Amino acid sequence: RSEYKKFDAAFSEKEDQEVDGKSSAKEKNITILTKERVQKLNAIGFAWDVREHQFQEMMEELRVFQTLNGHIDPRFMSGKLAFFVRRCEQQYRKYVNTPSNSTEAFGILSESRRRALEDVGFSRDMFDEPRTRSTGHRSSWEERYQELRNFRDANGHCLLPKKYGSLGSWVRAQRHLMKEQGTVGSFEGGVLSEERVDRLNRLGFVWDVHEWQWNRTFHELLDYKMEHNTTNVPMSYGGLGLWVFNQRAYYNSYRKGKPSHMTPARLEKLKSIGFEFDLGRKLLSAADERWQSRLNELKEYREQFGTLRVQKSKNPCLYNWCQNQKASYRAKLKGRHSPL
């Protein structure tokens, strides 16, 4: 095989050359690959390039599989063929993600192999659609985009429920691609091109669900502040109260250099509306804040019924809280450990 690579250059010089005894190939132990020998080896199907020969053999096996099954999904294959297709997908994806004017693109996948793969169904759009268990038609990016547009028109937003079939999987795939790329791919034919990102943005596509939820609750806090003239939402206020408490906890971790959901951008937003991160010892813990909330509830009960003797039938939770306060007080009088 190594001699064959030199055949074209060496054969023209050697075929008419007479070799004397001292310089004979036999004495030098060199095998001269003549034209006749090449023809004989070709006649029996000799593989000059083993890797290319193996690639062509696997491609033939893949064509047979496609003919019999109507698809080239490696999840429904086994053994060497499944490994071969997955390896080709990796190389083809890398080729697609490499700018066409880059010199790196030529070293990833040869032109002949690329054409062979595309002949059996490989394409630039094949990675836009997450794999499903179906072996039938795989919707293109454009078809999924139109489905999302119809959903937006019907519901007023692009936030699909977690379990929303193939369209939900496609939406999650777009977010993953954006996160994977880091920045918008501007090269021609990119998996998530700038043109596609712009179109999704015009639909109101939510790229970061967690950030969107944080901003939505932040606007709830703004509404609360306009009504109550404070950002100190009690825990008893439901989800917003818990969210406010969590922001203080996240801030404490952030300030200490620990992992935290608090970011500089979020911190700046909260400071801009006068958010109080440190309310003193009274609100250092969730237990303290819940205690204060129960006390306020007890005051409201007294105003409504004219007594502090809470009836269990009217407010079981407040009744149990009052009983606990009495038990804690008795323990303190006896010198035992008490939360009071």
C-alpha positions in Angstrom: 0.0 0.0 0.0 2.8 2.4 0.8 4.4 1.5 -2.5 1.1 2.2 -4.3 1.1 5.8 -3.1 4.4 6.3 -4.9 3.3 4.2 -7.9 2.4 7.0 -10.3 5.7 8.8 -9.7 7.9 5.7 -9.5 6.4 3.6 -12.2 7.3 5.9 -15.1 10.9 5.9 -14.0 11.2 2.2 -13.3 9.2 0.5 -16.0 11.9 1.1 -18.7 14.8 0.9 -16.4 17.1 -2.1 -16.6 18.5 -3.1 -13.2 22.0 -4.6 -13.0 22.9 -7.2 -10.5 24.3 -5.0 -7.8 21.5 -2.5 -7.8 18.7 -5.1 -8.3 15.6 -4.9 -6.2 16.3 -8.4 -5.0 19.7 -7.5 -3.5 18.2 -4.4 -1.9 15.2 -6.3 -0.7 12.8 -3.8 -2.3 9.5 -4.9 -3.8 8.9 -2.9 -7.0 5.2 -2.4 -7.6 4.8 -2.7 -11.3 1.8 -1.8 -13.4 1.1 -5.5 -13.9 1.2 -6.2 -10.2 -1.2 -3.3 -9.5 -3.7 -4.7 -12.1 -3.5 -8.2 -10.5 -4.2 -6.8 -7.0 -7.0 -4.7 -8.3 -8.5 -7.8 -10.0 -9.0 -9.5 -6.6 -10.4 -6.3 -4.9 -7.3 -5.4 -3.0 -7.9 -2.4 -0.6 -5.2 0.2 -1.1 -6.8 2.6 1.5 -8.1 0.5 4.4 -10.0 3.3 6.2 -11.7 4.4 3.0 -12.5 0.8 2.2 -14.1 0.3 5.6 -16.1 3.6 5.2 -17.5 2.5 1.9 -18.4 -0.9 3.3 -20.3 0.6 6.2 -22.0 3.1 3.9 -23.3 0.2 1.8 -24.6 -1.5 4.9 -26.3 1.8 5.9 -27.9 2.1 2.4 -29.4 -1.4 2.9 -30.7 -0.5 6.3 -32.3 2.7 5.0 -33.9 0.8 2.1 -35.4 -1.8 4.5 -36.4 0.6 7.4 -36.9 4.0 5.8 -34.7 5.9 8.2 -31.1 6.1 9.4 -31.7 6.5 13.2 -28.8 4.8 15.0 -31.0 4.1 18.1 -32.7 1.4 16.0 -29.4 -0.1 14.9 -26.9 -2.3 16.7 -23.3 -3.2 16.7 -20.8 -1.6 14.3 -23.5 0.1 12.1 -24.9 2.1 15.1 -21.4 3.1 16.2 -20.5 4.1 12.6 -23.6 6.3 12.2 -23.1 8.1 15.5 -19.5 8.7 14.6 -20.6 10.2 11.3 -23.1 12.3 13.0 -20.4 13.8 15.3 -18.2 14.6 12.3 -21.0 16.0 10.3 -22.2 18.2 13.2 -18.7 19.5 13.6 -18.5 20.2 9.9 -21.9 22.0 10.0 -20.8 24.1 13.0 -17.6 25.2 11.3 -17.7 28.4 9.2 -17.6 27.4 5.5 -14.8 29.9 4.8 -12.6 28.3 7.6 -9.7 26.1 6.6 -10.7 23.7 9.5 -13.8 22.7 7.6 -11.7 20.9 4.9 -10.0 18.7 7.5 -13.1 17.5 9.3 -14.9 15.7 6.5 -13.8 15.1 2.9 -16.0 16.2 0.0 -16.6 12.7 -1.2 -17.7 11.5 2.3 -19.9 14.5 2.8 -21.7 13.8 -0.4 -22.1 10.2 0.5 -23.6 11.0 3.8 -26.0 13.6 2.4 -27.1 11.1 -0.2 -28.5 8.9 2.6 -30.2 11.8 4.4 -27.6 13.8 6.3 -28.4 17.5 6.2 -27.8 20.8 8.0 -31.3 20.7 9.5 -31.1 17.2 10.9 -29.8 18.4 14.3 -32.5 21.0 14.7 -35.1 18.4 15.7 -34.6 16.3 18.8 -34.8 12.6 18.3 -38.1 11.0 18.9 -39.2 7.3 19.0 -40.9 7.8 15.6 -39.2 6.6 12.5 -41.5 8.7 10.2 -41.2 12.2 9.0 -39.0 14.6 11.0 -40.3 18.1 11.0 -38.0 20.8 9.7 -37.0 23.9 11.7 -39.4 26.0 9.7 -42.4 23.6 10.4 -41.7 23.7 14.1 -41.4 27.5 14.0 -44.8 27.7 12.4 -46.2 25.4 15.2 -44.7 27.7 17.8 -46.2 30.7 16.1 -49.6 29.2 16.1 -49.2 28.4 19.8 -48.3 32.0 20.5 -51.2 33.3 18.6 -53.6 31.1 20.5 -52.1 31.6 24.0 -50.4 35.0 23.9 -47.0 33.6 24.9 -44.3 31.1 23.9 -44.0 29.4 27.3 -45.0 25.8 26.6 -45.7 23.4 29.5 -42.9 21.0 30.3 -44.8 18.1 28.8 -45.9 19.4 25.4 -44.8 16.7 23.0 -42.4 17.2 20.2 -42.9 20.9 20.0 -41.9 21.3 23.7 -38.8 19.2 23.0 -37.9 21.4 20.0 -38.3 24.6 22.2 -36.0 23.2 24.8 -33.5 22.2 22.0 -33.4 25.9 20.8 -32.6 27.1 24.4 -29.9 24.4 24.7 -28.3 25.4 21.3 -28.2 29.0 22.4 -26.6 28.1 25.7 -24.2 25.8 23.9 -23.1 28.3 21.4 -22.8 31.1 23.9 -23.3 33.7 21.3 -25.5 33.8 18.2 -23.9 31.9 15.3 -23.7 34.3 12.3 -22.1 31.8 9.9 -24.1 30.6 6.9 -26.1 27.5 7.6 -25.4 27.6 11.4 -27.4 25.4 13.7 -28.9 28.5 15.3 -28.2 31.4 12.9 -28.7 35.1 13.7 -31.7 35.1 11.3 -33.4 32.3 13.3 -32.7 34.0 16.6 -34.2 37.2 15.4 -37.3 35.4 14.2 -37.7 33.7 17.6 -37.2 37.0 19.4 -40.0 38.6 17.4 -42.3 35.9 18.6 -41.4 36.7 22.2 -39.3 33.5 22.7 -38.1 33.0 26.3 -34.5 31.9 26.2 -34.0 31.7 29.9 -37.1 30.5 31.8 -35.6 31.1 35.2 -34.7 34.7 34.5 -38.1 35.2 33.0 -39.8 33.9 36.1 -37.5 36.1 38.3 -38.4 39.2 36.4 -42.1 38.4 36.5 -42.0 38.0 40.3 -40.0 41.2 40.5 -42.8 43.1 38.8 -45.2 41.5 41.3 -43.0 43.1 44.0 -43.3 46.4 42.3 -47.1 46.2 42.3 -47.0 45.3 46.0 -44.8 48.3 46.8 -47.1 50.6 45.0 -50.0 49.3 47.1 -48.3 49.0 50.5 -45.4 51.4 50.2 -42.9 48.8 51.2 -41.0 45.8 49.8 -41.1 43.9 53.1 -43.6 41.3 52.1 -44.6 38.9 54.9 -44.2 35.1 54.5 -48.0 34.8 54.9 -48.4 36.6 51.6 -47.9 33.4 49.7 -45.4 32.9 46.8 -44.3 36.5 46.8 -43.4 36.5 50.5 -41.3 33.4 50.0 -39.6 34.9 47.0 -38.7 38.0 49.0 -37.3 35.9 51.8 -35.2 33.9 49.3 -33.7 37.0 47.8 -32.4 38.0 51.2 -31.0 34.5 51.7 -29.4 34.6 48.2 -27.9 38.0 49.0 -26.3 36.8 52.2 -24.6 33.9 50.3 -23.6 36.2 47.5 -22.1 38.7 49.9 -20.0 35.9 51.6 -18.7 34.7 48.2 -20.8 31.5 48.3 -22.7 30.0 45.4 -25.9 31.9 45.0 -28.8 32.7 42.6 -28.2 36.4 43.2 -26.4 38.1 40.3 -25.1 41.7 40.0 -27.9 42.5 37.6 -30.6 41.2 40.0 -28.9 43.0 42.9 -28.9 46.3 41.1 -32.6 45.9 40.2 -33.6 45.2 43.8 -31.5 48.1 45.1 -33.2 50.4 42.6 -36.6 49.9 44.3 -35.3 50.3 47.8 -35.3 46.6 48.7 -34.2 46.0 52.3 -31.7 43.1 52.4 -31.1 43.2 56.2 -34.1 43.7 58.5 -32.2 43.1 61.7 -32.3 40.2 64.2 -36.1 40.0 64.1 -36.1 38.7 60.5 -32.8 36.9 60.4 -34.5 33.5 59.8 -37.6 32.2 58.2 -38.8 31.0 61.7 -38.6 34.6 63.0 -40.6 35.9 60.1 -43.2 33.2 60.4 -43.5 34.0 64.1 -44.1 37.7 63.3 -46.7 36.7 60.7 -48.6 34.6 63.3 -48.5 37.5 65.8 -50.0 39.8 63.2 -52.6 37.1 62.5 -53.4 36.9 66.2 -53.9 40.7 66.3 -56.3 40.5 63.5 -58.2 37.7 65.3 -58.6 39.9 68.4 -59.9 42.8 66.3 -62.4 40.5 64.7 -63.6 38.5 67.7 -62.6 40.7 70.6 -60.5 38.1 72.3 -57.1 36.4 72.3 -58.6 33.0 73.2 -58.5 31.5 69.7 -61.0 28.7 69.0 -59.7 25.7 67.2 -62.8 25.5 65.1 -62.3 29.0 63.7 -58.6 28.9 63.0 -56.8 25.6 63.7 -53.3 26.8 62.7 -53.4 29.9 64.8 -54.9 27.9 67.7 -51.9 25.4 67.5 -49.5 28.3 67.4 -50.9 29.9 70.5 -50.7 26.5 72.3 -47.1 26.2 71.4 -46.3 29.8 72.7 -47.9 28.9 76.0 -45.9 25.6 76.2 -42.7 27.5 75.4 -43.4 30.1 78.0 -44.0 27.4 80.8 -40.7 25.8 79.8 -38.9 29.1 80.1 -40.3 29.7 83.6 -39.1 26.3 84.7 -35.6 27.1 83.4 -35.8 24.7 80.5 -34.8 25.3 76.9 -37.4 27.5 75.1 -37.5 29.3 71.8 -38.9 32.4 73.6 
